[in-house]
Every structure is written in C-alpha cells, then in structure tokens.
C-alpha cells in the first residue's frame, strides 16, 4: 500500500531564501542572482476592513509574482524574509500598530542590505510597500553600491492606472486603491461591510498622524483608513496590480539586465 503524502509536502517556491539551504543560496548568488529585501508592516492598522498584516501580505505576493516574471527573462531573484517592522509613526495611536524609531529602522535596513552585498549579491533591491518608509529607506541605502529602492506606487503605469481608476477625492492608506488590490489578492481577508471613508473632519485631512479619538483633529479617523475604501472593487485591484508589476519588472530588468 502506497504511503500517504504528508499534508504539508508542498514544494517551496524557488525564490524564498527561508525555504532554501545556505549552500544553494551561495551558489545562486555566485551565479548572478539578485537579492530582494521586501519591507511591509506585519502589525499596522489598515482600517476596520483589512488585516494589520496587509503590507506584509502584499510584499510577499508581489515578490513571488515578480520572481516568476523575471525568471522568464533569465533573471534570478532571491527573496529574503520580509522586514515586518519599520518606521510607521502615523499609526501608533491604533492598538497594536508598532513603529520603530527612524534611526532604528534606518540602521536595520542598512545592516541587512550591507550584509547581502557582502555575500556577493550583484544587486540588492529593497521592495518598499510603505510611504513613511520611503525617505528612511533612501537614507539607509545611500552610498551602498548595488543597492536600489523599489517603490511600488511610483512607477508610471501604476500612477496612470491609479489616476484613471480612483473615484475618491484623496487617499493613501487602507483606501480605495489599497483595498482594491487586497480584494484582488486576498478577498477572504477583506470585510467590505466594515469599510469606512475617513478622515471625517469638515476641513479635510492634513499632513500628520491619524487620530482615532480626537474629533477636533483634521486627521480624525475612527476606523484608521485614509481615503474611501467603500469604492474599492476587485476589478480595479487587478488592473492596479498589473500596472504595478509592469513597472517593477521594467525597473528590475533595467537594473539587473539579462546576465552578470
């Protein structure tokens, strides 16, 4: 009688360093693999309708999809574990939303990237899903030869798609666009019945931290969203993700080329 396959006997994705032995990682780096460090919060509020790990979930999926696309172009991406703690000062008034200080975050990113360069990676790509993290990541990798900053919202295809699809008057966090992407990626984790448009102050939002319990603040957001997630759809999310991946693939191709 044939033995049953273990329930978890699934082949690990070939891009995840966490699933590989160190000698395979070494061989692939020596053969020209590009190192990727994803950054995405694992514990940051994303409104009442999205999980706190939204950024980390998006980072993982984007790296997997990007790895598959680049493999078809003979570019090997090795993806390190996602850095799930970062500099997120705008959200710390919401329970469980952890933020490192900027110096601590900058130091952590710089040490990790420096280590990957030291192991011989011909390029290190920091895939950054945040907004408040953008200047801090730029500071962290400044002067490190071979380090590059991939900002997922910055590419021309994504900016065009966002401008064309967005119906909300403003947004940037757990909003129409991010919720649409999550509906396309993880529909079972999105509770649209709890989606709320905010901030709700009559003067509209202003730069600064979101506030869950201060109605006098222009950034008063009882839910924690910044924009209007009630307008999100899966179809919008699919178009946004296609545009985002197109931008990322083009940038990685430009950085890594087709060979060493």
N, C-alpha and C positions, 0 to 999 in steps of 0.2 A: 504494500500500500504506500503510495507516494506521501511523503511528509507534507504537511500544510505549510504554506508560506507564512512567515511571521507577518502580523498585521502591519507593522511599520517597515517592511522590507521594500522600501522605495529607493530608487536611485537618486542620490543627491544631485542638485543642479551643479554643473561643472564650473560655475563662476564663483561659488561661495567658498571662500578660504576656510570658513568654520567647518566645512564638511570634508576638507582635504587633509592629507598628511603633509607634513612640513617639507619633505623632500620633493613632492610633486610641485608645491608652491615654488620651491627654489629652482626646479628645472624650468618651469614656465616663465619665471622672471628672467632667468638666464637666456631663454629663447625669445624674449622681447615682449612679454605680457605687460599690459598697462594696469597699474594698481588704482583701485577706486575706493575712496572713503566716503560712504553716504553719511549725511548728517540729517537727522529727523527726530524730533522730540517724541519720546515714548510716554511722557506724562505731562501733557499740556492741554488745558481745556480747549475744546473745539465746539462750543455751544452745547445745547442740551440734546442735540440730534446726532452728533458724531462722537466717536470714542476718543479718549485722550491720547491714544497712540496713532492718531490719523497721520501725522507727519512721517513717523517711522514706517507705517504700512505703505505709504506712497513711495518712500525712498526704496524700500525693498523691491517692490514691484517694478519701479522704473529701472532699477539696476538690472533686474532679471531680463526685462524686455530689451533693454539697451545692449546687454551682453549677447543675447540671441541675434540681434540685428547686426552687431559688429562682427560676430563670428562668421557671418556670411560674407564679410569683406576681409576675412583673414586677419582680423584684429582681435587678439585675445584679451579680454578684460577679467581681472581677478578682483573680486569684490570683498573687501574687509567688512567685519561686523559693523552695523550702523552705530554711530555715536548718538545715543538717545538722550543725552543730557547736553544742554547748551545754554546760550545767553538769550533768555526769553523774559525780559523784565516787565513787559506789558501785561502779563497774565497771572502774576503771582498772588493777586487778591482772590483767585478762584481756587477752591480746595484741591490740593494735590498737584498743582501746577508748579513744578520745580524749575528754578533757574539758577545756573551757575553765575558767579560774577564774571564780568567781561575778561579780566586778567586770567582767571582760572580757565575759562573756555579757550581763550587765545593760546595759552600755554599748552593745553591738552592737544589742540589741533596741531600746533607746531611740532610737538614732540612725536605725535603719531606720523605725520607726514615726513618729518625728518628721518624717522626710523624706516619708513618704506623706501625712501630714496637711498638710505644706507644699504638696504638689501638688494639694490641694483635695479629697481623699477625704472624703466626708461622714461616714464611719465607717471605722475600721481594726479588723479582727478578727484577733487573734492566736490561731490554732488550735494548741493545745499538746498534743502527744501524750505528753509526759513526766509524771513525778511529781516528781522532784527539781527540775525546772524551774518548777514552779508558783509557789513563793514568789518566785523570781527574776524571772519574767515580771511578776508583780504589782508588784514593786518597779520594774521597768523602765518600766512604762506609767503609774505613779502620777502623777496631775496632768496627764496628756495628754488634753485634751478630745477626745472622739470615739473614744478607744481602748478596746477591750473584749477581755476574756480568755475564750476558749472552751476549756474544759477537757473533753476528750472523755469522761472517765469519770464526770463529776459530775452528769449530768442524772438526773431521777427515773425515766425509762423504763429507762435503762441500769442504774441501781443496782438496780431491781426485777428486771430480767432476770438480772443477774449473781447476785443473791442466790438466785433461783429455780433457776438452771441449774448453779451451781457445786457440784461434789462435793468439791473439795479443801478441806482444813482451813484453809489460808492460801494466799496468793499475791499477786503484783503484777507479776512480770516473767518473760516467756517461760513463763508459767504456763498453766493450763487455759484461761483466758479469752482471753488474747492468742493462744495457739496456735490456738484455735478460730476466731478472727477471721481469722488467716492461712490456715487451711485453706479458709475461705470465699472469700478474696480471691486467694491465690496458692498453690494446693495443690501445684504443681510445685516450690515453693521450700521446702516443709516435709518434713523427713525424720523421720517418726514413729518409725522404728527406732532413732533416736539420742536420743529424748526421755527425760529422766531427772527423777524427782521429787527436789527438794532445796530447802533445806538438809537435811543428814542428821544433824546433831548431836542426841543424845537429848533435850536440853533444849529443842529447838525454836529457831526463829530469834528474833533480837532486832534492834532498830534498829541500823543501821550498814552498812558496806560489805560486799559479798560477798567471800569469800575462796576462791580455787581450790586453795590448797596448805597450809592450816592446819587440820588436823583438830580442833584444840582450840577453834577459833572456833565460836560458835553459828550463825554465818552461813557455815559451811564448805559450799561448793557447787562441787564439781569440774566440774560441767557449766556452771554460770553461771545456771541457772534458779532462780526463787524461787517455788515452788509445785509443782504436779503436772501437767505438760503431757501426761502419758500418758492423762489423762482427756478430752482435747480431742476434739471432733468438728466436722465441717463444719456439721451442723445447728445446733449451739449457736452457732457463729460467725455463721450467717445471722441468727438471732434477735437476737444481741447487736448486730450491725451495724444491723439495722432499728431497734432501740431507740435506738442511738446517733445515727443520722441523724434520727430523730424529734425527739430532744432538741435537736440542733444546729439543725435547721430552725426549730423553735419559737423558739429563742433569737435566731437571726438575724432572723426575721420580727419579733420584738418590738423588736429594735434598729433595724432598717432600715425597717420599715413597707413601704408599697406605693409610695412616691414620695418625692420630695425634700422 
